[in-house]
């Protein structure tokens, strides 16, 4: 994967916003094969125009660059969506 930031398409970005709005607990799959479970907190755009997904787990908050995300799956039974594939879905 190139280190140059690749923005996420708007329709996929909406799922991250919904997850943050409802503070969904998520299973987050990363493009490098990593995985974590965390609560969606917010999104953030850096001055460099890179976008980040802010999540919280037992170790605190962390920022995940959006183009490093492969998929998110809500772990809450009441979630309004299921697994969403984000990786390789850029404009």
Residue pairs with C-beta under 8 A, 6 or more apart in sequence:
1 31
1 67
5 48
5 49
5 50
5 51
5 65
5 67
6 67
6 90
7 49
7 51
7 66
7 67
7 90
7 91
8 16
8 51
8 66
8 67
8 69
8 86
8 89
8 90
9 89
9 90
9 91
12 84
12 86
12 89
13 43
13 51
13 66
15 72
15 81
15 84
15 86
16 40
16 43
16 53
16 66
16 72
17 43
18 24
18 80
18 81
19 26
19 40
19 72
19 74
20 40
20 41
20 42
20 43
20 54
22 40
22 76
22 79
22 80
23 39
23 40
23 41
24 39
24 40
24 74
24 75
24 76
24 79
25 37
25 38
25 39
25 40
25 74
25 75
25 76
26 37
26 38
26 39
26 40
26 55
26 72
26 73
26 74
26 75
27 35
27 36
27 37
27 72
27 73
27 75
28 35
28 36
28 37
28 38
28 53
28 55
28 64
28 69
28 71
28 72
29 35
29 69
29 70
29 71
29 72
29 73
29 87
30 36
30 64
30 68
30 69
30 70
31 67
31 68
31 69
31 70
31 87
32 68
36 55
36 57
37 57
37 75
38 55
38 56
38 57
38 62
39 55
39 56
39 57
40 53
40 55
41 54
41 55
41 56
41 61
42 54
43 51
43 52
43 53
43 54
43 66
44 51
44 52
44 54
44 63
45 51
45 52
46 52
50 65
50 66
51 65
51 66
52 63
52 64
52 65
52 66
53 63
53 64
53 65
53 66
53 69
54 61
54 62
54 63
54 64
55 61
55 62
55 64
56 62
66 86
67 87
67 90
69 86
69 87
70 85
70 86
70 87
71 83
71 84
71 85
71 86
71 87
72 83
72 84
72 86
73 82
73 83
73 84
74 81
74 82
